[in-house]
Amino acid sequence: MPSPLISVSHVYKSVTDATGTLDILRDIDFTLMPKETIAIVGASGSGKSTLLSIMAGLDTPTRGTVHLADQDMFALNEDQRAALRAKHIGFVFQSFQLLAPLTALENVMLPLELAGHVDPKPVAKDMLARVGLSERLNHYPKVMSGGEQQRVALARAFVVKPQVLLADEPTGSLDHATGETIMQLMLSLNQELGTTLVLVTHDLALSRRCDRRLVMEAGRASWQP
C-alpha cells in the first residue's frame, strides 16, 4: 500500500493580539494519498486558507507539523521549505497571480526556467495547448479574460508536473460556466498527470466532484461524504 503523500499531524494555529488569543485551527489531523482529490469547504473565517498555507509551508503552525513526501516541513528552514515546494507543489489562486510584464507563454515557462529546464518553450507551449490557449501564447494577461488568465495559471501550475496542486478558490472570481470549465480542466489534468488535488472552495457543487470533503467549522475539521 502506498504511503500518504501529505500528513497533517495535530496542527493548531493561534494568534494573539491586544484583545487576547484567537484559535484559527484546532487539532487538524488527516492524511492524503497520491492522486487523491479533496475539497476543503466552510464559511469565511473557518480556517480554510490558513490550513492551505500551512500545508504549503507558507505559514507555520503553533503546534503540530506537516509531512510532505516523507519530509517534516517544519524541521526545515525557510530556504529548504521553498526548495521542497518548488519540487513538489503547484499553486492556483482566485486572483490568478500572473506576472503582468510576461506573456502567457513566458508565465508558463518561468517555473520550468527556475527548475533549470534546458528547453522550456516547447513544454510550456504544449501545456498551454492542453488548456486551449494555443492562439494566446504571446498575449499579456491584461488583454485576456478572467477565464483565460486562470487557464494560464493552471498551465503554469501543472507544467512542472507537481505531486500536489493547492488551489485556493480557483473559480471564485469567475462566472458559473467559466468556473465549470476551469474545474473540469483541473480534474482532467489531475487524472492525466496523477497530481494530488487540494481545493479550497465555497462552491458545494464543485466540492462534490472531489473524492472527499473536509468541512471546516470554527477551526475544526470533519470529513463529510
N, C-alpha and C positions, 0 to 999 in steps of 0.2 A: 504494500500500500504506500502511495507517495506521501512524503512529508508535507505538512502545511507550508504554503508559501509565505503567509503572514500570520504571526501570532501576536495578538494584542492581549497583554497579561496584566490584569488587575490595574488598569490605568485610571488614575484620578487626576483632575486638574482643578486647582483653586486659584483665585486671585484675591488679593487683599488691598483695600484702599481705606480711606478715612472713615467710610461707613461700615467697615467690617470685612468679613471673608465671604466670597461667593463661590460656591461649589459648581463648577461648569460640567465636569464629568465625574461620575461616581462608580467606581469598580466596574469598568468596562473590560470584558474578558471574552474573547472569541478567537477562532482560527479561520483562515480562508485557504482553500485548496487551489492548486494550479487550475487555470481555465474557468474557475467559478465566477459567476456574476452575482453581485449583491447590490441592493439598493438600501441606502440609509435615509430614512424618512422621519419627519417630525416637524413640529411647529417651529417658527423662528425663535431663536434663543434656546433651543433644546440641546445644543451642543454638537450638531451635525458637522459643521465646518471645522470646529475645534478638533473633533475626533479625526477628521480627514487630515488636518495639518500635522497632528501628532503621528499618524500612520506614515506620513511622508518624512518625518523627522524635521519638519519646518518649525514646529513648536515642541516644547519639552513638557512632559507630564510632571505633576507634583510628586506622584508615586506611580510605580509600575513601569513597564517597558514594552517595547515593540520589537519583535524579531522579524527581519526581512531576509529571506534566503539564508536562514541559519545565522544571521548576524544580529547581535544585540545593538540596535541603533543608538541607544543612549549610553553604551560603553565606548562609543566612538566620539572623536572631536568633530567640530563643525565641518572641517575640510573633508574628513573621512565620510561623514554622512552625505555631504554633497556628492562625493565620488560614488557612493552607493546608490544615491538617487539617479545619477546620470546613467548608471549601468542598468538599473532595474525598473525605473518608474517613468511613466509618461503622464502629463497633466493636460486636462481640458477645463477651461473656466467659462463662466457665464459671460464674462467681458472679453473673451477671445484671447487677449494678451498678445496680439500680433505686433511685430515691430513695424511701425508706420513707414520708416525710410526704406524698407525692404519689400521687394515684390513677393508675390505668393511663392514663387519658386525659391527665392532666396530665404524666405522664412522657413521653408521646409528643409532646405539644405543646411541651415545653421546647426541643428543638433548633430547632424552627420559630421560636419566640419569639426565641431567641438570634440566629437568622439574620435577624430583622426582618420575618418574615412578617406581613402585615396581618390575616389571618383564619385562624389556625392550627387552630381547633377542628374545622371540617368536614374538613380534610385529615387530621388525626390520627384522627378517627372513622372515616374511610374506610380508613385503613391498618390500624386495629385490626379492622375488619370483614374485611379481606383475610386476616388471620391467625386468624379465627374467634373473636374476642373482643367482638363487638357487645354481648353481655349482661354484660360485665365492666367497662364503661367507668369506673364510679365506685367500683370496688373498689380497696383498697390492697394492695400486694404481700404483706403478712403474711397475708392471707386467701386467697391464690392458691397453687395448686400450683406445683411447680418448672417443669413444662411450660408452664403459663400465664404464669409470670414470664418464661420465655425467649421466649415469643411476644411479650410486651410489649417485651422487649429488641430482638427482630427488627424489630418495627414502629417502634420509636424509631430504630433504625439506618437503616432503609430510607426513612423518611418524608421525609428531605431529598434523596432520590434521589442518593446518593453515587456517584461514579465507581468507588470501591473500597470493598469491605467486608472488614475484617480480623476474623477470627473465631478466638479462642483457646480451643480445647477446648469449643465451644458445646454439645456433647451430653455432656460428661464427667461431669456430676452427675445425669444423667437415666437412667431405665431404658431398655432397648433400644427398646421400642415408642414411647415418647415421643421418644427421640432420633431415631428414624427419621422421625417426623412433623415434627420441627424441621428435620431435614436436607432433607426434601422441600420444606418451605416455603421454606427458604433458596435452594434451587436453582430453585424456581419463580419467586421474586422476582428472582433473578439473571437469568433469561431474560426476564422481563416488563420489567424496568427497565434491562437491559443493563449491570448492575454487574459489575465485575471482582471475583471472589471469591477470597480467600486464606484457606485453612482450615488451622489447626494442629490435628492430631488424633492420638490413639493408635490410632484405630479404622481398621484397614486396609480393611474393607468400605466404610466411608464414603469413604475416600480414593480408592477406585477409581471412584467416581462423578464425580470431577473430571476435567478434560481431561488434566492432568499431575500427577505426583507427584514432589516434591523430597524426597529422603531425606537426613536429617542424621545424620552419624556423626562423633563427636569433633570437632565444629566445622566439618566439611567437608560439602559438598553435592554430590549427584549426582542426575540425572534417571533415573527408572525408569518403565517402561510400567505 
